[in-house]
Amino acid sequence: MELIWQGTVQAFWLILRGDPEVMRIMWLSLSVSGIATMLSLLLGIPIGTAIGLTRFPARSLMLSLVNTGMGLPPVVVGLFVSIFLWRSGPLGFLHLLYTPSAIVIAQFILAFPVVTGLTVAAMQQLDPRLRMQLQSLGASRSQVLWQLLREARLAMLAAVMGAFGSVISEIGASMMVGGNILGYTRVLTTATVLETAKGNFDVAIALSVILLSITFVINWALTAMQQRGAHR
Amino acid sequence: MTPEVLAVRDVTVTYGRRAVLQVGRLGVRSGEVLTIVGHNGAGKSTLLRVLALLEVPTRGTVSFAGAPVQYRPATLLALRRRMASVFQAPLLCDTTVFGNVALGLRFRGLPAREVERRVRPWLERFGIARMASRSARTLSGGEAQRTSLARAFVLEPDVLFLDEPFGALDPPTREGLLLDLASVLRESAVTTVFVTHDRSEALMLGDRVAVVMEGRVVQVDAPDRVFSAPATEEVARFVGADTIVPGVVRERRDELCVVAVGNGTIEVHSDALPGDSLLVCLRPEDVVIARASVPSASTSMRNALLGKIRRIIPLGVVVRVDIDAGFELRAFISKQSWHDLHLAEGEEVRASFKTTAVHVIRRHGAS
């Protein structure tokens, strides 16, 4: 109990003091996971919309792949991204391994199926007749799509939360492709593991509290947005 | 003749191997309300979707203002922007009532001021102005359908499509909205295609009625023609001729034919010849019944058949009486006359009806 209390106090102290190392780690976590989430939204929403609204031969296979991808183990992603980015690997010439970009790539691969899968679900819960209704009111193809996305916006926010939540909290991939390099690729989760291993429980708890707080604040903001939409 | 805004020619729609619609020719005249009636699953809504360019027919052509429609995205969009549809489910978007009514105008890229100017009167017209800023999710079924109707009318379309717009509403709500719609349709004189399975809606709103049965248009006529002179046995049943019985023409007397039906003969207006087979159709509300023991007083009723009451079924304001007159003859009488006559099942009665109340259908292939 004592340990947890000390850790919590330490956490607030670190945050209030604006400890430069902690701030850098926090900022890196936020930006890496934020960019990965953005990229997954950019690609996942159109693909999820397409799978959700159209019928094509390989559709159910594709949907199964996406759903499997939603539960992709971060270490497996870390392993394959490492192999690809390895100096002698197919993308080794990019020299990305052990850089923040490598973490973004790995986290993008983790978040993309989450966004795609939740977008498919969001599109499928819409009344299928709504599309025809919009067409009959003179909506062009892009206007129909835009309106349908608007209709599904509450469920789409769940996709944002799900994707961000899954990448900000993962560790396996960040560790393997980022390397936990101090001041460069160390993020909140990898730092927590390191501090725990070193026996610095107070710092580890402080980092965990920060991680939880970030996740909470972001989800709180998104939920507030979602619920305001729901009760309008 | 009034020009046709829309027309279909030799249109077939097949789902898999099943043909759900086969229409040789059907046109929608400028300014008319064409009601499409038929049972559920008859193909009415499919026909509406084909006319509204929301479904591509498997074969055949649809013409708009005389020109065959090319199914290309740009052409379809341009033509659809001259139409508007309301379906059985209001299918509102998750925004305010105003936002929903404004939807089509915004799709057309109208400036906000213009949208506001055009939406307001229609909110008033359908009695939803006071809920303009309410979320569409909080509306009752009737309010939602009013919003959906306003959303279509505000577009001032060349053709308006209404697909069972009252199908999901409770009777009092439906009646209120039906009256409002009838007056709006009269005032705006917009060309309308109205799909319904309800006979009274078809009678009340339609300038012409097209009856669809099993994917085919079996009759297109003025409402009273369809109701008084149905083209086939199925149409006769659909429009409420509950008594349909085969008969054979015995002789001709001037304008009238004497037809043997059941145990007796009746006189009907027809140009059929002796020996011809006919179907005799009679609406239950055109039949008057009296006790068999009471001598017939009415002179205008040339037809009288004796029979025994098989069943009496009270149906709210009217009472249905099924009579065995050698065939099943159905009559509707008022609750009052049911009490006054003290009718009971098994009793002998005389069923009378005018020669003009009888509609005959010539049987094909008969001698």
Contacts between the chains, C-beta under 8 A, distances in Angstrom:
chain1	res1	chain2	res2	distance
A	127	B	89	7.1
A	127	B	91	6.3
A	129	B	87	6.6
A	129	B	89	6.5
A	129	B	91	5.8
A	130	B	91	5.3
A	130	B	93	7.7
A	132	B	49	7.5
A	132	B	54	5.4
A	132	B	87	7.8
A	133	B	85	7.1
A	133	B	87	6.3
A	133	B	91	4.1
A	134	B	103	7.8
A	134	B	107	7.9
A	135	B	54	6.0
A	135	B	80	6.3
A	136	B	52	6.0
A	136	B	54	5.8
A	136	B	80	6.6
A	136	B	83	6.9
A	136	B	84	6.4
A	136	B	85	3.7
A	136	B	161	7.2
A	137	B	84	6.3
A	137	B	85	7.6
A	137	B	103	5.7
A	137	B	104	3.9
A	137	B	107	6.1
A	137	B	151	6.9
A	137	B	152	7.5
A	137	B	155	7.1
A	138	B	77	7.1
A	138	B	80	5.4
A	138	B	81	3.9
A	138	B	83	7.9
A	138	B	84	7.6
A	138	B	104	5.3
A	138	B	107	4.8
A	138	B	108	6.0
A	138	B	155	7.1
A	139	B	104	8.0
A	139	B	107	4.7
A	140	B	77	5.5
A	140	B	107	7.2
A	141	B	73	6.7
A	143	B	107	5.3
A	147	B	93	6.5
A	147	B	103	7.8
A	150	B	93	7.3
A	150	B	94	7.3
A	151	B	93	6.0
A	151	B	94	5.4
A	153	B	94	7.9
A	229	B	94	7.9
A	232	B	135	5.0
